[in-house]
Amino acid sequence: KAISEFLPYVIPVTTTAIGRISGYLAMSHVASSALGTIDMAAQQILFSFFCCLTPVCDSLNLTAQSFVPPIFSGRKCRARAEALRRTLVSFLGAGGIFGAALVALVAMIPFLGRFFTTDAAVMSQVNTAIPGLALFFALSGVVCVGEGMLLGQRDLKFLGNAYGAYFFVVPAVLLRLKRRALAGLQNVGVGTMWKTFSCYQVVRCAIWLIRMIQLQRRTEEESEKMGDDAATETVWG
């Protein structure tokens, strides 16, 4: 029984993890195969900060996954819909706060970078990536909230399909940067690469928000329908 309850989560959660990793691998591949040694050194510093900061917002994802299911599995009524709405608003507020805090930490990278390198050229390249990295982390809290809320409401097929698409699209876009760099058509550095990767975050954030709004509206419509049915039963009972 326990295995049968777990099985529906296997493919979506696995696809989610693989979808994330594919983008990171593509970035590392582009940096090592198409960029110079200075950009490669800058990428090592940037990715170190990225790996340190990313788990901060993952806590929102995990909290939502544990907090939302008991509410979602309750009886379909207006109180349930209102509880889910309040939960969503509260988590989005927390996501915004976490995002702001991470942007503040990203702004400190130019000062903290001196502990990683004394090469001025490397730090110059690191600084070109700060805007893209800041945009990525500004939305990171909301994105993690979205994942947690969707998992908590068992919207597994949507998540699996989304990350299945990301698995192919994100590397394809990054590899296009590689081809343009090698062909001399575009001056590609770590700044360009992180700005491109932040666009993926913007798209992901927008999709999660739209989907959460759709689910909330569906929940409210179901609760209204249940209320109407209950009223009808009272009248004709």
Salt bridges, closest charged atoms under 4 A:
ASP58 OD1 - ARG20 NH1 3.79
GLU82 OE2 - ARG85 NH2 2.63
GLU82 OE2 - ARG86 NH1 3.73
GLU147 OE1 - ARG20 NH2 2.68
GLU147 OE2 - ARG204 NH1 3.36
ASP155 OD2 - ARG211 NE 2.63
GLU222 OE1 - LYS76 NZ 3.76
ASP229 OD2 - LYS225 NZ 3.33
